[in-house]
Amino acid sequence: MKYLSQTLRQIAAIFHPPFDGLAFMVILYYAWAQMVFPHNDVVRGNFPDPDDYMYLDQVIDWLKGQNWYDNVQHRLDVPYGTPIHFSRFAQMPMAAGIWLFHKMGLAWRGAATVLAWIYPLFLLGGLLAVMRRAAAHLVPANWAGASAYVVLFMPGLLFEFMPGHVDHHGLVIILLMAAFGCLMRLVEKPEDAKAAISAGLLMAFTMMIALEAMPWLLLASALLGLWAMRHGGAGARNAAFYAIAYLLGTIACLAFTRPPAAWFEQDILTYSIVYVAMAAAIAAPFIGVALAPAPLARWAVGSILALVAAELFLMHFPELASGPYGAIDPQLVPLLLNEAQEALPILKTTDGWSHFTHFMGLCFIAVPAVLYFARTARGVAQEKWIFVSVLLLAGIGLTVFYQYRFIGDALALSALPLTALLAQGWRWIGRTYQGRTRVLAEIGLLLLVGPLPSVLLPALYDDRSFNTGVLLFPIDAGRNACDMVKLEHVLRDPNGLGKGQHTILSEMTLGPEFLFRTDDRVLSAPFHMNVMGNLDANRFFTTLYPEEAERIARRRGVDIVISCNPALGLDVDPNANPPSMVGRLFKGPVPDWLTRVPTPGITNFVVYRVNPETKMIGAKAPHAKKNPVK
């Protein structure tokens, strides 16, 4: 009994300052929720995002001997192949884990699947550690660990760390929060050159892994530049060290990302010399401010150099005015950025009020909190809160009006003022109330910064059960309409599709999963690169003319056509009359150059074999000249 009492006291201590062990409890609860949820697609072997499959495809190819600098996925958009923008550095820990599991006897795909279940939980641990360090710049050190409690009730942030989700978004959030923490340290201690250099190197590493971090780089650098112009002295000097470290880090990242022969190739869609030029444009104003002799000179030199550098840079690379994907072929933009959920604003992806609140509710609790702290704090503390408030408002704006992909960043930033609200509110309640009133006030505060906006209110509003909506709230309960687990047996059966490597034409969302589950080639995949196979695949499924679809299939060497019901990413009515090609695949009439492959027990896919060409292809479609297939 004494041992039990002692154990309970130790567990209870986790939930009191300094909250040591709380982060570990959060990870355990999150992992438990994933394992016990009966309809978890990850447990069935499905991953949340096409990027997850492609990351594992790239890592396995690398472990099988593909060159470090060769980031081309040679089985995508055959026969050309497609450069994939994923960084080898982000793949290194995954490669180590897959190699270890493979040496233990698992096949490559089995080793990759086990790694995909485990790796995101380690990243979640890294996030909670970084959040604690960042919060320590804003709250008393013994309350910084409470940030783990706040993060637990952010489903939109936890999604980036769910088992199976191995793409780079979670790692980018960790690196950004670490860089922001270093910049807050620099504001606290302007003479701390180590913090400035660390922030610059972290930003360089983040940009190498994901170019979508560019808004954060520009905004954080602008805020630091304004701070340096205001303070001068050691702060301006170390702010210049930040910019120089970022420039040197960018050069080093380029050397490790591209072979020497490609160092000076200009490519906006992937990490290239373009982003070294951007780093130089950022460094110039910082160096000018550090060298300026007087306050007025700092403001004049910094402002003029920043405007000139920006003008010169955009003059040479005007596409970047639209962001890092401004160089995508205009024909591909509707297929990629406008169809991928993460590239749309959350206002266009939300299913209603409860869904919006579930993901963004805590952000809107954080906004008045951060504005209050920025207004009432003084001195250095006020500067840090202004820094956080600008970043948070930018994150919410980017998520709501620009791209859903920024929701994880916005929520991570929201956790900082919410942790401060919890810390200050808890102490205020302790000073103001006693007895039952104090207990009720503390419970209300815990609900406000935790489950009330993101869990309880959405669960009351919609028809989710208590288990799904409350107890297992971190789980993404949506089912995968295009579950490919059963189809995989058909694809791997030599008596079904025949032996040898096939070229599959499918909706582009499914391409990376076909690459992972088979050794076959695919025509399309949803990546913000100029993949011409995406145009051909989209035109194949949406054309009203079977003759045109046949020409595409023959020209691209396609021998297998697979479509999911519902067809993903296709702006077409399957019930239209006359029917589109995808409508014919499901409801007929099917052209005679296709033969249905039996798929017993599978209702969400149709599979067709393209028959060998035995006669002249039909006459050109009447609109062929008006809508050429490129």
Order of alpha helices (4+ residues) and beta strands (2+ residues): alpha-alpha-alpha-beta-beta-alpha-alpha-alpha-alpha-alpha-alpha-alpha-alpha-alpha-alpha-alpha-alpha-alpha-alpha-alpha-alpha-alpha-beta-alpha-beta-alpha-alpha-beta-alpha-beta-beta
